[in-house]
Amino acid sequence: MRPGDYVAIAFRNIRRQKLRSALTVFAVVIGATSVTIMLAAVFSLKGFMTKQFEANGTFQQVAVSPQTDITWDDHNNGSGNCQTCVHLTDDLATKIGALQHVVGVARQTQVGQFQALQYGTQKLRTQQIVAYDANGVIKDTLLAGRDIQAGDGDGVLTISSDYADKLGFKHNYSALVGKQVQLIAQGWYSGVGVDAIQQFKAQMAWSSTHPGEDGRDYQPAPVTLSGKIVGITDATDQGYVIRVPLGWARGMQESQMVQVTQADQDAAQAKCRNQHTPGNCNSQPVPSQVVVTDELAKQGYSSFIVKTDEASNAAGVAKTIRNTYKVGAADAQTQIKQQLGIFNILGAVLGGIGGIALVVAAVGVVNTMIMSILERTREIGVMRAVGARRGTVSALFTFEAALLGFFGGVIGLLIGYGAVLIANPIINKQLSGNNISGSNIITLPIWLILGVVALTTGIGILAGLYPARRAAHLDPVEALHYE
């Protein structure tokens, strides 16, 4: 029998019982559609996230922290208080930068000395103020304006889009670029912008008018620093964050302490003499010297972000840093891929659910083919009587079952493709509304298209093997006498 004969006979037999064939194909369609939609959604989302990490160079990065048990997710949470840990110093950054496969190191620190961001009359609680080297190692996704640059000094900052949203600029971020805001410091702030001597004088004046009260009860007016917003960053990279130049952050973390010199004491004594009360003088020495301590140099940076030449070298560089300098080091690629592995598990689970539907469909194919054999027993007997071999009969019924699976897979793919066309515009709108770059992220990869068709066709073949074998082994004489 020629291949064309198999096709013609199979189509004729499928059309003979249209309703039964349609219901059988529909069962396969349900399974094929389920598998197509669920796997397309899961692996498209995984691919989208992977591309996002690749685009900003995250897979080439290694996070370094004083804590030796660091994971990649920890590098945004600061270094914590660890007196016995190795401090992340400028010298250490230089040494790490000289390692093989390292192309850059960004020193990073977090500033915790501020309580609020103020724009006009609006005040928002600050959650994270961070600073790092503007050398291209760390890349922020910008929604408006520009990022912090190497030449920026004090008074320059960027804010994440969630801050901008709360300030009323959700769909007009560019209008916020160039605006002046204030950073309101904590009461104990002693960094740049503080006049330590004037603050001391104010405290002494307060003490003189509040006799008997503890000087610690004195609440100085909060210090505010002005800054100009130069850019709005995507909150999906890191939410509620204010970024400032590293030099400004260093000044913010300075500690200013007033110091009374011998000249100050002599001046106080001279004042007493002029008042003719040398033995009972309440004139306190007024300090004229301020000792500034660079706390960042003393305590070290909160973390380093190290960039490697290739993503494949990140794990090796992290291991070298851990073993050589006794600090914590975690490469992004290893941890992110472990996290993305959940998509593989999710895909297997959802694929299994769709597979159950296909198993049910396979039972339907078996039932359809057995019914077809019963209806065509006499026809099979005639075929065998005129010389058709058992293999021919078996191949005919197997091919017919395969066609049922094939059509179910193709129709299921078409329905899945239609669902993708409907879903993508909806998802695009959501992404745009949340200021996430990307569009049409749900796709049907070629491996999924071919895989679904091959799977349903294979299920059809497997489901048709038993009925085909049964048809092939019918006794020709008994088949001719079958009514």
N, C-alpha and C positions, 0 to 999 in steps of 0.2 A: 504494500500500500504506500502510495506517495505521501510526502508530508502535507501537501495540499488537501489530500483526502481526509487526513486526521482533522485538519482545521474545519473543513466543510461539515463533516459528520458531527464534530463536537458542537459547532454553532447551531446546527439543526436540532440536535438533541436538547441544547440549553433553551432554545426558543420553543420547544415542544411543550414544556411546562413553565410558562413565563412567570407565573406568580411564585411558584416554589423556587425557581432559580433566583428571582429577584429577592425573595426573603433570605435565601442563603447568602447571596452577595451582600445584602444589607448587614447581616451579622458580621461579615468580614470587614465591611466598611466602618462599623462602629469601632472595632478593635484597631484598624489601621488609622482612623482619625485620631483616636485617643493617643496612640503611640506617637503619631506625627506631631500633634499639638504640644504634648507634654515634653517630649524630648527636644523639640525645637525651642521651646521657651527656656528650658533649663540650660541647655548648652549655648544658646545665644546669649543669655545673661552672663554665663561664665566667660564666654569669649569677649563680651563687652567690657567686663571688669578687668580681664587680663590685658586688653588693649589700653585701658586707662592707665594701668600700672606701667605698661611698657612705654607709653607716650611720655610720662613724666619722669622716666628713668628710675622708678622705684626699685625695679629688679636689680639694678646695679649698685644699690646702696647698702651700707652696713651701718647700723646704729651702735655707738660706743657709749658706755655708761660706767660710772664708778662701781655700781652694783654688778657683781659677777653673774647673777642669775637673770640678767635682762632678757626680755623677749622683744621682738620688733615693736609690738604695740606699746611697750613701756617707754619708748624714747620721747614721747610727747608729754609724759607725766612728771618730768623733772627728775633730779637725782636723789631727792630725799635727803635725810640726815644720816650720814655715814662717816663718822670720825675716823674710822680705821681704813676706809677705802682709799685707793689711789686717786688723787685729784687729777682732773682733766685740765692740764695747763697748756699754755702756748707752746712750751717746749715739747710736750707729748704730741701735740697736734703736728708739729714740724716733723717729728720722728715718724709718725704714722704716715704722713704725706710722702715720705721718702721710700715707703715700702713698694715692692714690686706689684704691679697691676693697679696701684692707687693713682688716680688722676686728680683728686681733689679732696679737701677736708673742710667742712663747714663747722665752725665752733658755734654752739648754741647755748643760750641761757634763758631762763624764765624769770620774769620780774614779778614779785609778789607784793610790792610796796604800795599798790594803788587799789582803791576801793570802787571807783566809779568813772565812767566816761560820760562827759556832759556835752550836749550840743544844744545851744540856746537854753531853754528851760527844761529840757529833757535830760534825765540822768538814767544811765543803764549800768547795772552792776558789772564790773570787769571780772572775767573768769580766767582768761589767759593773756598775758602780755609776754611775747617771745621776741627774741632777737637772734639773728645768726648772720654769719658772713654772707654778704651779697656777692658770691663768686660763682653762681650758677649751679652749685651742687644741689641745693634745694630749690625746686621750682614750684611756685604757687600758680594755680589756675586763676587768671584775672578775668573779672567780669566788666571792669571799667578802670580807666586810668593805667597806672604803671606799678611795678613792684619796687620794693626798696632797692636802691642802687648803691654801689660801692662809695660813691662820692657824697652820699647823703649824711648830714649831720644831725644835730639836735633839732627837734620840732617837726620831724617828718614821720608819718605813720601810715599804715594801711589797716583797714578793718575788714572782717569777714562779712559776707552778705547777710547773715542773720542779724548782726547789729544794724546794718543799713535798713533791713526790713522793719525793725522796731522803731527806727527813726523816721519812718514814713517814706522811704525811697525804694520800695520793693521793685517797681518796674521802671525806675529812673535812676539807676546807680550813677550814671555819668554826672547827674546834677549834684551829687554829693562830693565829687572830686574837687579839691581845691578849698573845701570848707574848713573852717577852724573849729577845733574841739578842745576840750580841756580834760586832762587826766587829774582826778582828785586823789591825793595821796592819803595813806593811812596816818593816824595821829602820831605814830612813832617814826615817820619817814625822816631821814636825815641826809638824803642824797642831793643831787644837783637841783638848784632852785631854792635851797634853804639858806637863809642867813643865820648861821648858828649863833653868832654873837647877839644879834637882835632878838633871837628867840630866847636866849638866856636872860637878857635884860627884861624881856616881857614877863618871863617866869618869876624873876626876882621882884618885879613890881607887883605882880599878882600876890606873891607871898606876903608882901608888906601890907597889903589890904585885906588879907585873909589870915590873920594871926591864929596860930594853933592848928591850922589845917595842914594836912600832908601835901608836900609839894607835888606828889605824884597825882594829886587830884587836878592839877592844872591841865586844861585842855586847850592847846594852842589852836589858832585858826588853821584849818587844813590847807596844806600847800597845793597849789594847782600848777600844772605845766601845760602850756599851750602847744598844740601840734596841728599841722595841716595834713588833711587826708589826701594822699596822692594816688590811692588805688583801692578798689574793692575786690577782695579775693573770694573764691568759691567756698562756701561753708562746708561743702561735702568733702573737701580736702581735710579740713580741721575746723570744727565749729566754734563760734564765739571766741575768736582770737584777734588780738591787736598785735601787729608786728611793728617793731621800731628798729632803727639802725643799731648795730652792736655797740658803737661808741656811746650813743645816748643811753643805752641800757647799762653800760658800765657806770656812767655817772649816776643813774638812778639808784644803783646798789651801793654807792659810796656811803661810808659812815663818817660823819663829821662830829668831832668832839672838841668842845672848848677847853682851853688850857690856860691856867693862870700862871703868868711868868713872874719873875722876881720884880720886874719893873711895875707890874700891875699891883703887887703887894706894897711896893714903895709908894706908889701913887695913892693907895688907900690910906696909908699911914700919914702921908703928907696932908691929905684932906682932913684927917683927924686933928692934926696939929693946928691946921688953920682954923678949925672949929674950937680950939682950945679945950678939947676933951680927949687927950691922948690915952687916958686910962679907961675911959668908958665910951668907946667909939663903936657905933654900929655900922660904920661904912664898910661894905664888903668889897673886896677886890673885884674889879670888872675885867674879865678875861679879854685879851686882845689877840690871842693866837688860836687858830683852829687847826687841829690835826685831822687830816683826811686819810682814811684807810680805804684802799681799793679792795673791797670785799670780794669782787669777782676774781682778782688775782690770788687772794688769800684762800677762798673756798673752792675755786676752780669752776669750770663750766658745768652745766647740767648734763650735756651730752655732746658728742660729735656725730656728724653724719659724714660717712666716708663714701666716696664714689669710686667705683672700680671701672677699668676699661671695658670689661665684658661682664654680662650677668653671670656667666658660667664661672667667673673667678671670685664672685662675692663670698661664697661659703669658705673658700680657701683663705681669703684675706681675713675674714672674721676669726677663723681658727688661729691664724698667725698672731693677730692682735691679742686674743685671749691668752695664748701661751707665752707671748713675749712680754707683755706689759701688765699682766695680771688684772685686767679690767674686764668688764662685760662687753661682749660684742655679739650681735645677732644680725644676720643678713635677712633682708626683706624677702628675697625670693623663696627661701626655704619655708618660712612661716606662712607667707601668702599662698603659696601653692598647697600647703597643708590645709589652709582655710578653704581654698577653692575646691579642695578634694570633696567637700561636702556636696558639691554639685554633682559629682560622680555618683555618690551614694543616693542623692535625691533622684538622679536620672535612672538609676537601677530600680529604685522603688516604684517610680511612676511608670517606667517601662514594664515592670512586672505587672502592674495593674492593667496596663493595656494588653499585656501578654495573656492575662486571664481571659479578657474579652476575646482574644484570638483563639484561645483553646476552646471556648464555648462555640465560636464560629466553626472551628474544625469539626466539632461534634455535629454541627448542622450540615457540614459538607458530607460527612460520612453518611448521615441519615438520607440526604438527598440522593447520593449515589446508590445506596442500597435500594431505595425506592425506584430509582431509574432502572436498576438491574431487574427488579421484579416485574416492572412494566415492559421491559424489552427482552424478557427471557426467550421468547420465540424468535425474535430478531437475532439474538445471539446464536441460537441454534442454527438458523439459516446461514449465518456467516461462517460458523464452524463447518457446516455441511458442504459449503462451496469451496472450502479449502483454507479459510482463515485460521492462522495458528493461534495458540494460546497467548503467545507474546504480543500478537497484533491486537487481540481483544483487550489484554491487560493494558497495553500502551494507550489504546483509545480511551478507556475509562480514566486512566491516570491523567491523560492530557485534558480531558473534560473537567476533572476536578481542579487541575492546575489553572485552567481558564477562570473558574469561579474565584479562586484565590487572587489571580492576577487582576481581574476586574475590580474586586473588592479593594485591593491595594491602591490601584490607580484612582478610583473614585474617592477613597479615603484621603489620598494626597491632595486631590483637587479641593476637597472640603477644608483640609488643613491649611492649604494655601489661601483659600478665601478667608479663613479665620485670621491668618497673619495679616492680610490686607486690611482687615477691619481693626485689628488690635494695634498695629503700628501707629496710625494717626492718633489714637487715644494715648498711647504710651509717649509719643512725641510731645503731646500737649502737656502731659504730666512732667516730663523732663524739662521742658521749657519753663513751666511754671515754677519749678524748683531750681532753675538756673544750672541745670546739668547739661553739659555739652554732649551731643550725640543724637542720632535719629535713626529710625528704622532698624532698631537693634535686633528685632526678631527676624530670623532668616531661616530658610530651608536649605541647609548644606547639601551638596550633591551626595555625600555618603548617606545622609538620612533618606533622601529620595530613593536611591538605589536599594538601600537596606530595607526600607518598608516594602517595596515591590517584591524584592527577593524573599523577604520573610513571609509575606502573605502567599506568594506563589509556592514557596516551599511547604507551607502549612497545607495548602491545597493538595500538593503532591502526596504528602505524608497521609493526609486524611483520605485520599483516594486509593492508597495502596491496598488496603483490605478489601474494599468493594471491587477493585479491579482484579485482584487475585481470585475473589469469589466468582466473578463473571467468567474469568479465563478457565476455571476448573468445572464449569457446568458441563454435564454430559450432553452432547449434541442431540442424541435420540430423545432423552427426556425433555430437553428444551424445546424440541419441535412439537412435542405432544402437550406442552404447557399451555393451559388456557387462562 
